Amino acid sequence: TLAPEYVDAAPSFPAGSRFKFYVNTNGLVAAYSGATLTNLTHTPLSEGSNTTFLVQVDYPMQSWSLSVDGVPVATDLALSGGDMSSRFEELGFIEMGTNSYAYVDNVLVQRGQTASTFVLPFEEPFNALDLGDLNGQRDWESTDAVVQGSVTRGGKACSITNGSGKIEHTFYGDHTNVWTQLEIRPLRG
């Protein structure tokens, strides 16, 4: 199970507001709004294959949407709280499954309403990082996560240890409508 997590620390934003999606060991995805877990209808993910996830967050509308390998599987899911002044501040991944590791690669954060207006404030392919402990590299904060080159889309990727692994990246600026794209590799537990 890999859980991308949104947290807005602005004082006017209710504590604990976040979205998560979980990739289960059977290859199915469930989305969590902070209050409700929704099982999504889609083709199961293939074991051991890289899968591209796209998360679109609309803060003024207090909603988010999720696509899996280019296919929308959930739209207009509610954030668990929010207001008109909220902004994107942190991206994190938590490994909560029964496997030894989860793998994350090619993380993009894009700002803009449409593909033609995208600005790319952040891109992390992990390829330029040093092998070994991720913590402290390019402002990543991590526990039990390493940069490795054995399981990757190409070059290097991040592996997160089951049960204890967590990575976070803090962003500075007034990013509001944000698209996040990443690749993960689900493995059967």
Sequence and secondary structure as in RCSB ss.txt:
>XXXX:A:sequence
TLAPEYVDAAPSFPAGSRFKFYVNTNGLVAAYSGATLTNLTHTPLSEGSNTTFLVQVDYPMQSWSLSVDGVPVAT
DLALSGGDMSSRFEELGFIEMGTNSYAYVDNVLVQRGQTASTFVLPFEEPFNALDLGDLNGQRDWESTDAVVQGS
VTRGGKACSITNGSGKIEHTFYGDHTNVWTQLEIRPLRG
>XXXX:A:secstr
 EEEEE    TTS TT   EEEE TTS EEEE SS EEE  S    TT  EEEEEEEETTTTEEEEEETTEEEEE
EEE SS  TT    EEEEEE SSSSEEEEEEEEEEESSSGGG EEEEEE STTS SEE TTGGGEEEESEEEESS
SSSSS EEEEETTT EEEEE  S   SEEEEEEEE    
